[in-house]
Amino acid sequence: MSLDLRSIEDYLCSLAKEKVGPIIKAKSGTQHVYDAKSGSRAVDIVTAIDKQVEKLIWTNVKEKYPDFKFVGEESFVPGETTITDEPTFIIDPIDGTTNFVHDFPFSCTSLGLALNKEPVVGVIYNPHLDLLVSASKNNGVRVNGKTFDFSAKTKEMGPLTLKTSVVALQPGSAREGSNFQTKMRTYEALLSCDEGFVHGFRNLGSSAMTLAYICLGYLDSYWDGGCYSWDVCAGWCILKETGGRIVGANPGEWDVPVDNRTYLAVRACESSKQQEQYIEDFWACVKGSLKY
């Protein structure tokens, strides 16, 4: 199927900036009643605004692209919702809901499109920072509508090595079990002077914002498990356009689907071998296996 991906990107940018962003910005910090999606031993929360924004997005894209499929975080049904080869919008209405509830300015909307299960359009908009990062397959990357020279940024950043990197890590919503233990042991290994000895780690509380920041050259990598396709679809497309790469969080997972649930995202660098070595070095610090 042949699609005008740049046109779809432009449409999603307008939707994000003109209709979705203003709601997120206006309602941030105002939602003190919310639901826990994952039970009492987790902190995965959803507000009425998440559901309202998803409905708004779905209504608009359905009108514009009536034949496309739609997968959204709030309408997802475990065991029933699937991603097919058909054009599919994969949407997180508000990524960083905990940030949104606490009025920490790192919540955003993440609008992605997959074709043949591959992310081919990505739009991430943080209205608090008025930061719009977008891309479509083979069309490069734009920041607030202007072409982003990621090649120049890649050269500025220099070699990609684990010991000189800043890594994004997020403990996630589930605070028990083997996955939580694997994360904590891996964090220790990455920070330890006897193992990864990374420069530091950051937690933005939003997978989409984290991927956008890797694309912009502010972070070197992001390792996580428990995410869903809507957390990463838009950022995946943008990252790939810069020359970055996403593999699985577990060692040896070189090729993973968009709904893999575990991910290691790595920024672009001037050598594919250097990028692969970074991934291998990172995986050497993974203590256990993430399974979802």
N, C-alpha and C positions, 0 to 999 in steps of 0.2 A: 504494500500500500504506500502510495506517495502522498505525503502531507506537507503543507507549507509550515514547517516548524517555526520559522522566524515570526510568522504572523500569529501563531498560537502563543509564542513567547510574549509578543507585544500585547496581546489581549490579556494574558494572565497578569502582566505587569500593571496594566490599567486597573484590572479588577482588584489586585492586591493594594495598590496605592490609593485608589479613589473610594473603594467601598469597604474593604476589609480592615485596612490599617487604622482608619479613624475610629472604628469601634473598639479595636484592641487598645488603642491609646487612651480613649475616653473611659473605658471600663477597668483599666488596670488598677489593682489595689482596692477595688470596690466590692469584690465578690467574697463575702465571708461565710456563705453557705455553699457547700460543695459536697460531692460524693466521692468516696474511695472506690476506685474501679477494681482493686485487686485484693480486697479484704483488709482485716485489721492489722496485719503484720507487714503492710506495705504502705507507701505514701503516694501512689499513683492516683491523682485527683482529677476531677472533671467538673467544670462549672456550667451553669446555664448558658453562659456566653459562648463557650466552646460549641455547644449544640446549635445555638442561634447562628453563629458565623458559618458553620458547616452547611447549614440549610441555605444560607444566602449564597455561598459559593456554588453549591449543587444546582440551585435554581438558575443562576446565571450561566454556568457552563452548559447546562442541559439545553437551555434556549439557544445558545450559540452553536453547540456541537451535539445535536440530539442523538447521533448514532454512536457516540463514544461511551465507554463504560466509566464507572465512577467507583473508587474505593476511598472511603474517608474514615478517619479514626473513630468518630462517634457513631458511625453507622455500620462499622465492621462487626460481623457475626462470626466468632470462632468456629471453624469446621465447615462453614458455608461460603464465606466470602473468599473468592480466589482471583488471582491475576492471570489473565489469558493473554494470547498473542494480539488481541484486538487493542486498538488505541484506548488507553485507560488513564483517566485522571487519578492520580494518587495524592491525596490531600491531607495535610494536617492543618486544621483551621487556626489553632493557636498552639504552636510548639513552644514548650517552656511554660506550661500551665502553672507550675509552682511559682516560677518567677512572676507570672501574671497576677497570681493571687497576692503575692507579697510586694507587688509594685517594683520589683527589681527589673531594670529596663532591658532585659534580654529575652523578651517573648516576641514571637514573630509569626507570620503566616508562611507556610511552606506549600507551594503549588507545583506539582510535578506531573509530567505525562510520560507514560511508558508505551512503547510500541514493540511488539514481539518480546515483551517482558524486559526490554532495555530502557532505562531512563533516557529520554531524548529531549525533554524540555524541563527546565528548572527555574523557578522564581522564588526567591526568599526576600521577604520584606519585614524589616524591623521599624515600626513607626516611631518608636521612642527615639531612635537615632536617625530617623529618616534615611535608612540605608536600604537600598534596593539592589540586590545582586541577581543577575539572570543570565541564562545561556540557553542555547539550543544546539543540537548536534551539528557539528561542522560549521557553526556560525560564530564561534568565539564567545567571549564573556563581556557583559556590560555591568557597570556600576553606576547606579542612578542614570541609566540611559546612555552613558558614554562608554566607548570601547575601553576595556581594561587591558593594558599591556602586561600580561602575566609572564611573558618571556623575559622582559626586562627585570621584573620583580624576582623571578627565579634566579637570574644571574646575581642580583644584589644579595640574595640570601646565602649564596655560597654552597659548599658541600653539605649533603644531607647525611648526618651520622647520628646514631642513637645518643651518644654521650654529649652531644652539643644541641640536643633538641628540647623543645618545650612540647609536652604531650597533653592532650585533652583527655581527661578521665572523668567518668560519671558513675557513682555507685549504683544509681538506678533506684527504682521504687521498692523492690523486694529486699528486705533486710535480714534474710535467713536462708539457710540451705547451702548446697554445694556451690551454686553459681556465685553467691555472695562471698563465700570463703575463697573461691578462685580469684575473684576480683581483688579482695584484700591482700592475698598472698602475692598476686601479680603486681599490685601497686608497690608493695614493699620491695620486690625484686627490681622494679624499674628505678626506684629511688636510691636503692642501696649502692654505696660506693664500691662494693664487691661484685656487683652485677651490672645493671643497666646504667646507673649513675647519670640519669638524664638531668638536664639543667633544672627542670621543674615541671610541675603539672598544673593544669587549669581546669576548672569545672564551670562552664558557662550555663549549665542547666537547660540547654537546648541543643539537641543534635543538629538541627538545621543551622542554627547560628554558628555552631562549632565548625561544620563543614564549610560554611561561607567564609569563616575566618582562616581556615586552611587555604582556601582558594585565593584569598587576598594576601596571603603570606604572613599572617600574624601567628600562626601555629604550624607545627611540623607534622603532627599526626593526631589521630583520635582512635582510641580502642574502647569498644563497648559491646555489651551483650544485653538482650532484652528489648532492643529497639524493634520497630516495625517498619514496613516499607514506606509508610507516609513520613516517618522521621528522616529518611535518607534519600528518597527518590529525587527530589529537586536538587539537593546538594550533590548527589552522585553525578548527575548530568553536568553540573557546573564544574565540579572537580575534574572530571574526565576531559573537559574542554581545555583545562589548564595544563594537562599532562600528568595530573595526579592519578592516584589509583586506589581502588577499594578491593580488599581481599577479606577473607574470613578472620575472625578474632582468634580462632584456634590454629595451631601450627599446621602447615601443609594445605590450608584451604585457599588455593590460588584463584579459583574461579567459583564465585558464589552468585546466587540470584538476588534480586532486589529485596525479596522477602526472607532472606537468610536468617534474620534475627540476631546474628553476631557479625561484627564488622571491625576491620582495621583500615582506616583511611590514612593515606600518606600523601604529602604534598609533592608537587613536581620538583624535579631536579635536572641537572644537565646530562645525567647518564642513567639509562634504564638499569644498568648493572648496579649502580650505586643505590638506586631505589629498591631493587630486589635484595641487596645486602642489608639494607635498613630493615626490611620486612623480616628477613631471617634473624637478624639480631634482636628484633623486638619479640618475635615468637619464642626465642630462647629464654625470655623472661616470663613467659606465660606459665603459671603454676597450676596445672589442672586443665579442665576442659569446660567450656561454657556450653550448656545444652538447654534448649528451650522447646 
